[in-house]
């Protein structure tokens, strides 16, 4: 019965096909509606001519929505839904591309392979998930029953589809990565790198030691640095937009109504036979706890419960972001048991409706007239935002997939519909789009000045330190002559990036491991200073004493990293070369 219950409880889940071999999430196939994948008038787009229908897109979004509700007990807000919608689109596009590539290569799965995955000596993990006994063995009779009994025909179809798709993906992955191998030399190098440690002394000369007034920067210096380092100043496609906002925070009237609702519940709370059930039925934002708490350790905001007798309920308390009433359940000397009935202060429907109506009205007149003029007429402040393609962080608004979606699909001058964020509605007008490429010289002049000044400080310091080195043969005398303290660090790992006492200095640490023991370095330019290093000890691992299992684990890790990196690049190239049409903005707005 346990296996049957698993199937009944998870029927919706097993109808989705995994694309795990490629580091993506879910690939969904609607088992019960073969027409869902056919092009219709509501096609959201296509991949190399193969349509993506509204039905398959919506069913997958709904799957995520249902899963989220089951896990959290809450429904998705509009921002989270937008993020899942973007994810679903990418999954569908990737799934289409992978299926097309497998068809092109003639990658298929035979019935014999499928039977081996279900009944072989090493069953697929999917079979183990549903048919494994408590002792870890597989129940072959249950597998046979489910896969052959008409009562479970839908589940059997779903399992077969998942097994076939998974094996096809494994074959494709093996085909693509078959030439990717990690050599024994690479494995040993990785092992040494992970297990080599150093002890060193260093003197640190910060760039700030150089008097800024002694640094002269010419226009030629700036242009020379810019032309030599353009790759450091590339930019993604970016957007600038203006926006107005309409608050959806609770008003004082909303908060008063919430407190009044709690006031009306005080009597019922006091006489409730089951406090836990009462809190659930009244949808308290604070769940029932029921433990005895030391009165001396009671949180300050809950101390009001000490002033009421057992069985009584406090007056309504204002807890800042919520209101609450607290029931004294029982007392035992210096301990007290209580229950909290609370409600978070949030905007009520009337307030939300009013904000929505104002936003809709503004959008209408802004599109008819002028965005800024309409904002002035409505006495609304106009803000400005900046966003880069592929990055959901929007300066001025925070993270928002919805805002990025609007910007990336719009033309200059377009005005958005009201977009619901956490505590407000916003309406945007796209005012500027900058294509990707090198950032203009004038836009980064101040950054170039900082970079060139730092380079000149490096030169000054390195020259000065080199002179000191000719005059002092050891680190101690150099320390005394320059007034810099000699720092010692131990157990520095070769894969470290932070030098204790100095901050992030990966290049300095890397140089230290190229030195011989008791060697003193030349001046090394780091992130924030120039360094003189003295390597006092280096510990390297003994390859001969290393077990084969250790090398094998490293080999598997390196191959997995290499395969994942290659597959990610490969899929990105497939997308770049594909003819992908996206009609979501037109059809779903």
N, C-alpha and C positions, 0 to 999 in steps of 0.2 A: 504493500500500500504506500510505502514511503516514496518509491520511484514514481508511482502513478500520481501521487500528490505533487511531486516536483513538476511533472509535465503539465498538470492542470494549472498550477500556480505560475508556471513560466512559459505558457504557450506563446504569449506575445513576445517574449524575449528570444526564443529560439527561432523565430521567423526572420531574424536578422542575420546577415552574413558578415563574418569578420574579415577585416583586411589587415589583420595584425602583422603579417609578414613585412609590411612596408612602413611600420611605425605609425599608421593612421588608426583611426578609431573604428567606426562601424561602417560596414557596407550592407545596405538593406536591400532585400529582394522580397516583394510582396507575393507570397506563395499562393494566396487565394484569389488574386486578381491579376491574371496574366495580361489583361488589357491595360494595366496601369502604366506599363512601360512604353505604350504606343503613343505616338504623337497625336495631340488633340489641339483644339483651339486654344487651350490654356497652357501650351508648352512654354516653360520658363526660359528655355534656351536649348542649346545643343552643343555636342562635342564631336567635331568632325562629321557633322551631319546627323549624328544620332541624338534624338531629342531627350531632354530632361523634362518630364511632365510635372505639372502642378501636384498630381496625386502622389507620386513617389517622394517629391520634396516635402509636401505637407505631412505625409504619413511618418516620415523620419523625424521631422521637427516635433510632431505630436508624441512620438515615442520618447524623445528626450524630455519633453514636457511632463509626460506621465511618470517617467522614471524619477525626475526631480521632485515631483509632488509626493511620490511614494517614499523617497528618502528623507525629505525635509518636512513633509506635512504642510507645505506651502506651495502656492502657485508661483510661476516665474513672473518677475517684473518685466517690463518692456525692454529694459537694457540687457538683462540676461538672455531674454528670448532672441534679441537681435544678434547677440554673440553666438548663440547656438545656430541661428539661421545661417550666419556666415560660415560656421563650421560645417554645417550640413551641405551647403553648396560646394565647398571644397572637397568634401568626401565624395559626393556624387560625381564631380568632374574627374577626380582621381580614379574612382571605380570604373567609369566609362573608359578612360584611357588605358587602364590595366587590362580590362576585358578585351578591348580592341587589339592591344599588343599581343595578348595570349592567343587570340584568334588568328592574328597575322602569322605568328610563329607555329601555329598548329598544335598548341599545347592542349592536350585533352587528358581525361582521367578515365581509365577503363573500369569496367564492372569488377574485374578481379582486384584491382587496386582498392576500390571502394569496399569490397568485402573484407580485404585484409585490414583496412582501417577500422572496421567494425568488429571483426571476429578473430583477427590475427593474434599472434603472441604478444604484440605490443600495441594495444588498442589506442586510437587517437584520444587525446585528453578530453575531447567533447564527449566521447563514449564513457570515459571514466567519470565525468561530471554527473551524468545521470544514472549510471548503472553500477557504480562502485558500492560494494558492501562495506560494512563498518570495519572489517578486517583488511580492507584495501584491495581485495580481489574483485574481479568483474563477474557479474551474474550473467552467463551466456544465455540462459533460458529467458531471462527478462529482455535481453537485447533482441533475441529472436522473436519474442512475443510482440514487442512494440513495433519492430520493423516489418512484421508480416501481418499483424492483426488489423483488419479493416477499421476497428474501433479507433486506432491510432494512426490512420492514414495521413492525416494532415501533419502530425508530428514527424512521421517517418519521412514525408516529403521534405520537410524543413531540415531534418538532420542530413538527408542525402545531399541537399543543396549546399549546406554548410561544409560537409566533408569534401565534396567535389571542388568547391571554390577554394577551400583551404589548400588542397593538394595541388590545384592548378597554380596557386600563388607561390607555393613552395618550389614548384618546378621552374616557374618564371624567375624567382629569386636565385635559384641555383644556376640557371642559365646565364643570368646577368653577372653574377659574382663568381662564376666558375674560375675565372682567370685571376682572381684576387687572392693572393697567398701571402702569408707572413713567414719570413725566413727565420731560421734559428738565430742568425746574427741579430735580427731585429728584436727577437724575444730576449736574447741575452742583454742587448743594449737597454731594453726597457727595464729588465730586472735590476741591472746595475744602477740605472738612473733612479729607480724607486728606493734603492737600498744603500745609496752612498751618502755619507754624512761628513760634514767638515767642521773644524774649529778654526776660527779666524779672529784677527784683530783688525780694527779699521779706524781710520781718522776721517772725519766728515767735514767738508768745507762747503757750506750752503751757498747757493748762487746769490742769495741776498747779501752776502759779505761784500760783494762788489758794489761800490758806490754808483748809484744810478746816474748821477750827474756826469760821471766819466764815460758813459756810453753814448755814442753818437750814432744815430740811425738816419740814413739817407733814403731818398725815394728809390734809388737804384738798389739799395739793400733789400727793400721790401719787394720790389718786382723780381729780383733775382731769387729770393727765397720762395716767393709765390710760384714762379715758373718751375722751380726745382722740386716743389712739394705739392703740386696741384692735387695729387691723389689723396692728400690729407684733408682736402676741403671740397669733397664731393657732396652733393645733396640729393636726397630723394625728391620725388615729385611732392610739392607742398601746396598748401591752400591757406588763404586768409579769408576770413568771413566776419561779418558783423552779426550781432545777435541781440535780441531782447529777451527778457525772462519774465515769467509769471509764477509767483510763489504758490506752492501747494502745501506749505507748512500749515499746521493747525492754527486757527485763530483763537483768540481768547474765548470767543463764544463756543468753539469746538471743545476746548479744554473744560469749560464750565459744564457743558452737556455731559462729558465723560465723567466728571466728578459727581454730577447729579445722578447718573446711572448707578454709580457705585453706592451713593447714599441710599438709593432705593433698594439696593441689594443687602443692606446691613442686617435687616431683620431675618431675611431668608437664610443668610449665611450663618447667623447665630443659631438658628434652630435646625440647620442641616444635619442629618444623621451621618452622612458620609461627606467629609470635607473634600476628599480627593475627587469624588464624583461631581460635587458641586463646582469645583474649579474647572473641571473638564467641560461640564455642561454650559458654564458661563464664559468659556473661552478665556480664562485668565492667562495673561502673558507670563505669569510666574507659576510654574508647576508646583504640585504638592510635594513637600519634602517629608515632614512628619518626624524628624529626629529631635531629640532633646538637646537644647543648646544652653551652655552656661550663661546666666544672666549678665555676668560681668563681661562676656565676650560678644554680647549682642551688638550688631551694627547700629550706629547712632540713629539712622533713619527709621529703624524698627523699634526703638526704645519705647514708643507710645504704647506698645502692647503690654508693657509692665504696669500700666496704670489702669488696666481693665481686668475684671475678675474672670475666672475660668468660665468659658462658654459665652463670653461677651466679645463684641467686635468694636474696634476703635472707630473714631470718626475718620472721614476721608483724609488721607495724607497726601501731600504733594511731594513726590520723590524726584522732581526735576523733569525727567523725560517721561514720567508716568505718574499715575495716581493709584492709590491702593487703600484697601481696608484690611486690617489684620485681626485674626481671631485667636484668642487665647484658648488653646485646646486643653492643656493640662500643665500643672506645675509640680515639681518634685524638689523641695528644698531650694537649692540655688540653680535649678534647671527649669527651663520652660519649653513647651512644645507649642508651636503656633503655625497657622496657615495664612498665606498672603493671597488675597484676591486683587489683581492689578489689571490696569488697562493702560496701554501706551498712548500717549497723546499723539493723535494723528488727525489729519484733516478729514472731516465728515463729507459725505457725498455732496451736500449743498455747496460746500466750499470748493470742492474739486470741480463741480459743474460750473460754478461761477468763473473759476480760473480758465477752464476749458472754453467757455463762451467768449471770454475776453481775448484769448489767444486766437480763436477762430476768426473773430471780428478783425483783429489786427492783421492776420494773414490776408484776409480778403481785401482790405483797403490798401495794404502794402503792395499787393500785386496789381491793384487797379491804379495806384498813384505812385508813390515813392517810399521806399523802406524808411529812410531817415526822416523824411517829412512826416510820415505817419507816426513814427516813434515820438517825434516832438509834439505832434498834436495830442497823442495819448499820454504825454508826460512820462515817457519811458526812457530810461537810460540805455544808450547803445553801447554795447561792449564789443571787443575785438578778440578773435581767437586765431591761433596758428596751429596747423596740423600737418604731419607728414604722412605720405602714403604708407599703409601697412602698420601704422602705429596708432593704437586706439587712445593714447593719451593726448588730450586736447588742451593746450595751454589756455587757462581761463575757465575751463569747465571740468577738467578731470577726465577720467576714462569714460569713453562712450563709443561703442560700436555703431550706434545709430547715427551719431553725428558724422563719423568717418564715412559711413555708407552714403549719406547724403552728399558729402563733399566729393567723394570719388566718382559719383554718377551724375553730377550736375555740371551745368555750364555757368560761366560767369554771369551774374545777375539773377540766377534762379533763387527762389525763396522757398524754404522748406515748410512742410506742414508742422504743426506743433509736435515737438519731440519731448517725450516724458523722461525726465531724469529723476534722481532720488527725491528731491524736494522742490522741484520746479518744472515748468514747461518752458522750452526755449524755441524760438523761431529764428532761423538763420538766413542770411543772404550771402551767397558766395561772391566775393569781390575780386579775388585774384587767384590764379593758378600758375605756379612756377614749375616748369618741367625739370626732370632730373638732369644732373650734369655738374660741372664745376661751378662753385659759387663765385660770383663776380668779385673782382679785386676790391672794389669800394665797399662791398657789403661786409668784408672780413678784415678791413684795414686794421682795426684795433687788435684783432687776434694776431695778425701778422706782426704787428709792432711788439707784442708780448713775446712771440716766438723768436723773432730776430734778436730782441734784447737778451733773451735767455741764451741764445747761441753765442752772442758776444761775451756774455758773462762766463760761459763755459771756457771760451778761448782765453780770456784774461786769467781765470783761475788756474787752468791747466798750465799756462806759461809760468805763472808765479810759483805753482807747486813744483813744477819741474826744476826750477832754480833752487828751491828749498831742498829738493832731493839730492842735488849735487853737493850740498853743503852738510847734509846729515845722513849718516850711514844706517841709523836704526830708527825704529818707530818711536822710541821713548824720547830721543833727542829732538826728533821732528815735532813731537807733541808739545814739548816744552818750548820750542822756538816759535811755534805758531799759536800756542794757547788753546789748542784743541785737545779735548779729552780723548784718551785712547780707550776704545770700547772693545770688549771681548764677548764673543758669542760662541756657544757650543751647540752641537746637534742640529746644525743647519742642513736641511734636506736639499738634495739637488733639484727637487721639484717645487721648492718653496718660491714664493714671490715676495714675501715680506721679510725684510731684514730687521731683526729686533733692535729697537732704539732709533731706527731711521725711517721706517715706513716701507711702502711698496717700492722695491728696487729689483725687479726680475733680471735686468741686464747685469747689474753688479753681482748678484748671486751667481748668474751663469758664468761670468768671468772668473769668479773665485774657484769654480770647479774645473777650470782649464789650467789652473796653476799647479805647480809642484809644491810639496811640503817645504816650508821655510823660505818660500819665495816671496819677495815683496813686489807689488804691482806697480805699474806706471799709473798716472792719474786716470781714473775711470769716471766718465761722465754718467751720472744716473738721472733719475727723474727730478730730483730736487737739489742735488749737490754733486760735487766731485769727491771721489773717495780714493784713499790709499789703502790697499789691503795687504795683510800679511797672513798667509795660510800657515797655521801652526800644526794642523793635523788633518788627515783625511782617512776615513774608514770606508773600505770597499768590500763588497760581499765576495764570498768564495764560491765561484761558479761550480767547481768540482764537487763541492759538498751539497749542492742544491738538488732537491729531489725532482724526478721527472714530472710528478704531479704539479709542482710549483710552476714549471715551465709550461705545462699543458694548460693550466688555468690562465696564465698570461697570454698564451697563444689564442685561446678562445675569446678572451676579452678584446685583444687587438683585432682579431678577425671580425668580431661583432661590430666594433667601432668602425672599422674600415668598410664593412658591408653596408652598415646603416648610412654612413656618409656618402658612399657611392650611390646607393639606392635613392637617397634624398635628392642628390644632384640629378640623377637619371630621370626621376619623376618631374623635377622642375624643368628639365629640358623637354620632356614630353609635352608639358603644358605650354612652354614657349613656342613649340613647333605646331601645336594643335590649333585648329580653327574653333575657338570657343565663343559662343554667342550667349550673352547674359541679358535676359529680358526682365529680370526680377523687378528692377526699379520701375519699369513701365507698367507691368502687370499687377504688382503687389501694392503699389502706393495707394 
